[in-house]
Amino acid sequence: MTRPTVEYSAIGADLRTSMPSKLTEAKGSPHYVRVLSLFIVTSFLAIFGTTFLLSSYLARYVAGQMMMRDAVVSMQFLNSIVRVEEANSYFYGETKNREVPAMEEFFVHVSRLPDVFRANVYAMSGEILWSSDREMIGRTFDENDELSAAMRGELHPEVNVMERGEKDEHVGLPPDVTEFIEFYIPIWSEDRSFVVGAVEVYKAPASLLLSIHNTERLSWIAALLSGAVLFAALLGVVIYSTRILRRQEQRLVETERLAVVGEMASAVAHGLRNPLAAIRSCAELAGEDDLPETSRQSVHDIIDQVDRLEVWIRSFLTQMRNDPASATDAAHIDIIIQRCIQNFRPQLEKRGIQIVVDGSGHNALAAAGSAEIEQVLSTVFSNAIEAMNSGGLLRISWNRAPGGRIAVQVADTGPGLSEEQLTRLFMPMQTTKSAGLGVGLALGRRIAERLGGSLDLRNGPERGVEVTLTLPAGA
């Protein structure tokens, strides 16, 4: 029997030393950090780059539409004045008729346009026929694209920030004007078949410019807020997905470990069946001899424990085969708890641990196999007993839980666990015991989850540890 024990210990030591590297890699997850960092950079550039382009275009479009509306109204007004005053012929270049009353009336209307601080009237030749600044009359300016567009019947208003010397026709502008709207208004013939001239208007409408700037500001704010909300939403989704992937990777590593442990345990359990059968046969033969009553009771205890191990091994092996026929309709929780207490009675008495059983007043049934529940509770009892070296109190209770479930609670008065130990306790090959393998609670949680329940552990309100095993209730 020495050789199998040494091999089992060697396998456990190898598992404890080789497999934590995978779990460490899963916990650190440097590739997740790189993916998250790459997403943050790329999504930030993409979202806010697109936001910048869209907000710039939207601001320019809205400002252009506001200025265009003002320019169209001015064009309609001036063209109506020209038709009413019958001043079309003046734009044909007949400069000798500048003082005719019709043109004087037209110039008065031009100069009195709202918010206009300068106006120039151009002939088809590009000569300034009239200007609110008399020094500009008779001058021409080369390479005036806006004037050429107006002579083609086009209207292009634009906002300009005062820059001295930017255009030749900008000379002599008032020094107190820093921002203005400039547009060239085409003047049409009476039948609107061709353009006869143009009027250049410089306006500084405070209300319109303020509206344009407010619109631009609101467009930027709305675009930035929308981009920030979108970025935050995508970032939240990616962080959540990263956490799920990290947990899935960790569960995959745990599954790989448990698969190795399961293979090892299957081999050990299968190999123990023959020695157990031999032990039981020897105990039965010894029980037929003439023995003192105390010795006979010990022989019966050996037979009972061998039978219990045989039932557990058979249940374990059928679970490993995923045999559907191994499912049990229902198990009595109170009977299983009493059986566990009886199994651990010598250890409880040796350590001076008291037991308090507080049932819910009825025989609770769980929709699970009794051997599986006993295996999980035996692991919990063993840990609780080992935590109370100098005696203590082991409180066991069960009651109905929401959702048609049964909750079994086991609380000890030991020293409790640290936060780090609580987070690592259900990980395979993670144990606080010097001689432990770290598979008991991990396997217990997997068994509970396979049965449709859960196994949770937390520190007690004052001291000790509270373990809750939740299982589906039986019919």
C-alpha positions in Angstrom: 0.0 0.0 0.0 3.0 2.3 0.3 3.7 2.6 -3.4 0.3 3.8 -4.4 0.3 6.4 -1.6 3.7 7.8 -2.8 2.5 7.9 -6.4 -0.7 9.8 -5.4 1.3 12.3 -3.4 3.7 12.8 -6.2 0.9 13.5 -8.6 -0.7 16.0 -6.2 2.6 17.8 -5.7 3.1 17.9 -9.5 -0.3 19.4 -10.0 0.2 22.0 -7.3 3.5 23.1 -8.8 2.8 23.0 -12.5 -0.8 24.2 -12.9 -0.8 27.5 -11.0 1.2 29.0 -13.8 -1.9 28.8 -16.1 -4.1 30.3 -13.5 -1.6 33.1 -12.9 -1.6 33.8 -16.6 -5.4 33.9 -16.6 -5.5 36.3 -13.7 -2.9 38.6 -15.1 -4.3 38.4 -18.6 -1.8 40.8 -20.2 -3.3 40.2 -23.6 -6.7 41.5 -22.3 -4.9 44.6 -21.1 -3.4 45.1 -24.6 -6.7 44.5 -26.3 -8.4 47.0 -24.0 -5.7 49.6 -24.5 -5.8 49.1 -28.3 -9.6 49.5 -28.2 -9.5 52.7 -26.1 -7.0 54.3 -28.4 -8.6 53.3 -31.7 -12.2 54.0 -30.6 -11.2 57.3 -29.1 -9.5 58.4 -32.4 -12.3 57.0 -34.5 -15.2 58.4 -32.5 -13.8 61.8 -31.7 -12.2 62.2 -35.2 -15.6 61.5 -36.8 -17.2 63.8 -34.2 -14.8 66.6 -35.2 -15.5 66.2 -38.9 -19.3 66.0 -38.4 -19.5 68.9 -36.0 -17.3 71.1 -38.2 -19.5 70.3 -41.3 -22.7 70.8 -39.3 -21.5 74.1 -37.9 -20.4 75.4 -41.3 -23.6 74.2 -42.9 -25.9 75.8 -40.4 -24.0 79.1 -40.4 -24.0 79.1 -44.2 -27.7 78.5 -44.3 -28.3 81.4 -41.9 -26.1 83.8 -43.9 -27.6 82.6 -47.2 -31.1 83.3 -45.9 -30.0 86.9 -45.0 -28.3 87.3 -48.3 -31.4 86.1 -50.3 -33.6 88.5 -48.5 -31.2 91.4 -49.3 -31.0 90.3 -52.9 -34.8 90.2 -53.3 -35.0 93.6 -51.6 -32.4 95.3 -53.8 -33.6 93.8 -57.1 -37.1 95.0 -56.2 -35.8 98.5 -55.7 -34.0 98.4 -59.0 -37.2 97.4 -60.8 -39.3 100.0 -59.0 -36.8 102.8 -59.7 -36.2 101.5 -63.3 -32.4 101.8 -62.7 -31.3 98.8 -64.8 -29.8 100.9 -67.5 -27.5 102.5 -65.0 -25.5 99.3 -64.6 -24.7 99.1 -68.3 -21.8 101.5 -67.7 -23.5 104.8 -68.3 -21.5 106.5 -65.6 -22.4 110.0 -66.8 -25.9 109.4 -65.4 -24.7 108.8 -61.8 -26.7 111.8 -60.5 -30.1 110.7 -61.8 -32.7 110.7 -59.1 -33.6 107.1 -59.6 -30.0 106.0 -58.8 -29.8 108.4 -55.9 -32.9 106.8 -54.5 -31.4 103.3 -55.1 -28.1 104.3 -53.3 -30.1 105.6 -50.3 -31.8 102.2 -50.0 -28.5 100.4 -50.3 -26.8 102.5 -47.7 -29.7 102.1 -45.3 -29.7 98.3 -45.3 -29.7 97.0 -41.7 -26.3 96.6 -40.1 -24.5 97.7 -43.4 -21.3 99.7 -42.8 -20.1 99.7 -46.4 -21.7 99.1 -49.8 -20.2 99.1 -53.3 -22.2 99.1 -56.5 -20.4 97.4 -59.4 -21.0 97.7 -63.2 -20.6 94.7 -65.5 -17.1 96.0 -66.2 -16.0 95.6 -62.6 -15.9 99.4 -62.0 -17.3 100.7 -58.7 -20.1 103.0 -59.8 -21.1 104.1 -56.3 -19.8 103.4 -52.8 -20.6 104.5 -49.3 -16.8 105.4 -49.2 -16.5 108.0 -51.9 -12.8 107.2 -52.3 -13.7 103.8 -53.7 -15.8 105.2 -56.6 -14.3 104.6 -60.0 -11.9 101.9 -58.8 -11.6 98.3 -60.1 -10.0 95.3 -58.4 -8.4 92.4 -60.3 -8.9 88.8 -59.5 -12.1 89.3 -57.5 -13.6 85.8 -57.6 -16.7 86.7 -55.5 -17.5 89.5 -57.9 -17.1 87.2 -60.9 -19.5 84.7 -59.3 -22.1 87.4 -58.6 -21.9 88.5 -62.3 -22.8 84.9 -63.1 -25.8 85.1 -60.9 -24.3 83.3 -57.9 -24.7 84.2 -54.3 -21.9 83.3 -51.8 -22.1 85.0 -48.4 -19.2 84.4 -46.0 -18.1 85.4 -42.6 -14.7 87.2 -42.4 -12.5 88.1 -39.5 -11.0 91.5 -40.0 -7.4 91.1 -41.4 -6.0 94.3 -42.8 -4.7 93.9 -46.3 -6.3 90.5 -46.9 -8.2 91.9 -49.9 -7.6 95.1 -51.9 -11.2 96.2 -51.5 -11.0 95.8 -47.7 -9.0 99.0 -47.3 -10.5 101.8 -45.3 -12.9 99.6 -43.2 -13.9 101.0 -39.8 -11.3 100.1 -37.1 -14.0 99.1 -34.6 -15.4 96.3 -36.8 -13.5 93.0 -36.2 -15.9 90.5 -37.8 -18.4 91.0 -40.6 -20.4 89.2 -43.3 -19.5 90.0 -46.9 -21.6 89.0 -49.9 -22.0 90.2 -53.5 -25.6 90.5 -54.6 -26.3 90.0 -58.4 -28.6 92.6 -59.9 -30.8 91.1 -62.7 -32.4 92.6 -65.7 -36.1 93.4 -65.8 -36.9 90.0 -67.4 -34.3 88.2 -65.1 -32.6 86.7 -68.1 -29.1 88.1 -67.3 -27.1 90.0 -64.7 -26.6 93.7 -65.2 -24.4 94.5 -62.2 -23.7 93.6 -58.5 -23.8 95.2 -55.1 -21.1 94.4 -52.5 -22.4 94.6 -49.0 -20.4 94.5 -45.7 -22.6 93.8 -42.7 -21.9 93.4 -39.0 -25.2 92.1 -37.7 -24.5 91.5 -34.0 -27.6 89.3 -33.5 -26.9 87.2 -36.6 -23.2 86.7 -35.7 -24.1 85.8 -32.2 -26.7 83.3 -33.4 -24.1 81.8 -35.7 -21.5 81.5 -32.9 -24.0 80.0 -30.5 -25.1 77.5 -33.1 -21.5 76.5 -33.7 -20.9 76.2 -30.0 -24.0 74.1 -29.4 -23.1 71.9 -32.4 -19.6 71.3 -30.9 -21.0 70.6 -27.4 -23.7 68.3 -28.7 -21.2 66.4 -30.9 -18.7 66.1 -28.1 -21.3 64.9 -25.6 -22.6 62.4 -28.1 -19.1 61.1 -28.8 -18.4 60.9 -25.1 -21.6 59.0 -24.4 -20.9 56.6 -27.3 -17.3 56.1 -26.3 -18.3 55.5 -22.7 -21.0 53.0 -23.8 -18.6 51.1 -26.0 -15.9 51.1 -23.4 -18.4 49.7 -20.8 -19.4 46.9 -23.2 -15.8 46.1 -23.9 -14.8 46.1 -20.2 -17.8 43.9 -19.4 -16.9 41.5 -22.3 -13.3 41.5 -21.2 -14.3 40.5 -17.7 -16.6 37.7 -19.0 -13.8 36.4 -21.2 -11.3 36.6 -18.3 -13.7 34.6 -16.1 -14.3 32.1 -18.9 -10.6 31.7 -19.4 -10.2 31.2 -15.7 -13.0 28.6 -15.6 -11.4 26.9 -18.6 -8.1 26.6 -16.7 -10.1 25.3 -13.7 -11.9 22.8 -15.9 -8.5 21.5 -17.2 -7.2 21.1 -13.7 -10.4 19.3 -12.6 -10.2 17.1 -15.6 -6.7 16.0 -14.6 -7.8 15.6 -11.0 -10.9 13.6 -12.2 -8.7 11.3 -14.2 -6.4 10.8 -11.3 -9.3 10.3 -8.8 -11.0 7.8 -11.1 -7.8 5.8 -11.3 -7.3 5.9 -7.5 -11.0 5.1 -6.8 -11.0 2.2 -9.3 -7.8 0.9 -7.7 -9.2 1.1 -4.2 -12.3 -1.1 -4.8 -10.3 -4.4 -4.7 -8.4 -3.5 -1.5 -11.7 -2.3 0.1 -13.3 -5.6 -0.8 -10.4 -7.5 0.8 -10.7 -5.3 3.9 -14.4 -5.9 4.2 -14.0 -9.7 3.7 -11.3 -9.8 6.4 -13.5 -7.7 8.7 -16.5 -10.1 8.1 -14.3 -13.1 8.9 -13.0 -11.4 12.0 -16.6 -10.7 13.1 -17.4 -14.4 13.0 -14.8 -15.1 15.6 -15.4 -15.0 19.4 -14.5 -11.4 20.1 -15.2 -9.0 22.9 -18.2 -6.7 22.4 -16.0 -3.6 22.0 -13.8 -5.3 19.4 -16.9 -6.6 17.6 -18.3 -3.0 17.4 -15.1 -1.8 15.9 -15.3 -4.6 13.2 -18.8 -3.5 12.4 -17.6 0.1 12.1 -15.0 -1.0 9.7 -17.6 -2.8 7.6 -19.9 0.3 7.7 -17.1 2.6 6.6 -16.0 0.3 3.8 -19.6 0.1 2.6 -19.9 3.9 2.7 -16.6 4.2 0.7 -17.9 1.7 -1.8 -21.1 3.6 -2.3 -19.1 6.9 -2.7 -16.7 5.3 -5.2 -19.6 3.8 -7.2 -21.4 7.2 -7.3 -18.1 8.9 -8.3 -17.4 6.6 -11.1 -20.9 6.8 -12.5 -20.7 10.6 -12.4 -17.4 10.4 -14.3 -19.2 8.4 -17.0 -22.1 10.9 -17.0 -24.5 8.0 -16.5 -28.1 9.4 -16.6 -29.3 6.3 -14.7 -27.3 7.4 -11.7 -29.7 10.3 -10.9 -31.7 9.9 -7.7 -35.2 11.3 -7.3 -34.7 12.8 -3.8 -32.5 12.7 -0.8 -33.3 13.5 2.9 -31.2 16.4 4.1 -31.6 15.6 7.8 -30.5 12.0 7.3 -27.5 12.9 5.3 -26.4 15.5 7.9 -26.8 13.0 10.8 -24.7 10.5 8.8 -22.0 13.1 8.3 -22.0 13.9 12.0 -21.7 10.3 12.9 -18.8 9.8 10.5 -16.9 12.7 12.0 -17.9 11.9 15.6 -14.4 10.8 16.7 -12.8 14.0 15.4 -15.5 16.2 16.9 -15.0 14.6 20.4 -11.2 14.7 20.1 -11.2 18.4 19.4 -14.0 19.3 21.9 -16.3 20.7 19.2 -20.0 21.0 20.0 -22.7 20.6 17.4 -26.0 22.5 17.1 -28.4 21.2 14.5 -31.2 23.6 13.7 -33.6 22.1 11.1 -36.6 23.9 9.6 -39.1 21.5 11.3 -39.6 19.2 8.4 -37.8 16.5 6.5 -36.4 18.5 3.6 -36.0 16.7 0.4 -33.4 17.6 -2.2 -33.6 16.6 -5.9 -30.1 15.1 -5.9 -28.2 11.9 -5.0 -27.5 11.4 -1.3 -24.0 10.2 -2.0 -23.2 13.5 -3.9 -24.7 15.7 -1.2 -22.8 13.7 1.5 -19.6 14.1 -0.4 -20.0 17.9 -0.5 -21.0 18.2 3.1 -18.2 15.9 4.2 -15.7 18.3 2.6 -17.4 21.2 4.4 -17.4 19.4 7.7 -13.8 18.4 7.4 -12.7 22.0 6.7 -14.7 23.4 9.6 -13.3 20.8 12.0 -9.8 21.5 11.0 -10.3 25.2 11.4 -11.3 24.7 15.1 -8.1 23.2 16.7 -9.0 24.3 20.2 -12.7 23.4 20.2 -15.6 25.5 19.2 -19.2 25.3 17.9 -20.4 23.8 14.7 -23.8 25.0 13.8 -25.8 23.2 11.1 -29.2 24.3 9.7 -31.4 24.0 6.7 -34.5 25.7 5.5 -36.5 26.6 2.4 -34.9 29.1 0.0 -36.6 31.2 -2.7 -37.1 29.5 -6.1 -38.1 26.1 -4.8 -34.7 25.4 -3.3 -33.2 24.2 0.0 -30.3 26.0 1.7 -28.0 24.0 4.0 -25.8 26.2 6.2 -22.7 25.1 8.1 -21.1 27.7 10.3 -18.0 27.3 12.5 -16.3 29.5 15.1 -12.8 29.2 13.7 -10.5 32.2 12.8 -12.1 32.9 9.5 -10.4 33.6 6.2 -8.7 36.6 4.6 -10.2 38.3 1.5 -7.4 36.8 -0.7 -8.2 33.3 0.7 -11.9 33.8 0.0 -11.3 34.7 -3.6 -8.9 31.7 -4.2 -10.6 29.0 -2.1 -12.7 27.6 -4.9 -9.9 27.5 -7.4 -8.4 24.0 -8.0 -5.0 23.4 -6.5 -5.4 26.5 -4.2 -5.5 25.5 -0.5 -4.7 27.0 2.9 -3.7 23.7 4.3 0.0 22.6 4.4 -0.9 19.0 3.3 -4.0 19.8 1.3 -4.4 19.4 -2.5 -7.0 22.2 -2.9 -9.6 20.1 -4.7 -12.3 19.5 -2.1 -14.2 22.7 -2.3 -13.6 23.1 -6.1 -15.1 19.7 -6.7 -17.8 20.4 -4.2 -18.9 23.5 -6.1 -18.8 21.7 -9.4 -21.0 18.9 -7.9 -23.5 21.5 -6.5 -23.6 23.3 -9.9 -24.1 20.1 -11.8 -27.0 19.3 -9.5 -28.5 22.7 -10.3 -27.5 24.4 -7.1 -24.6 26.4 -5.7 -21.9 26.3 -3.0 -21.0 29.7 -1.4 -18.6 30.6 1.4 -18.1 33.8 3.4 -16.8 34.9 6.8 -19.3 35.0 9.6 -20.6 38.3 11.1 -18.3 37.9 14.1 -15.9 35.1 13.4 -15.6 31.8 11.7 -16.8 30.8 8.2 -20.3 30.2 6.9 -20.9 27.8 4.0 -24.2 27.7 2.2 -25.1 24.7 0.0 -28.2 25.4 -2.1 -30.0 22.6 -3.9 -33.2 22.1 -5.8 -36.0 20.9 -3.6 -37.4 17.4 -4.2 -41.0 16.6 -4.8 
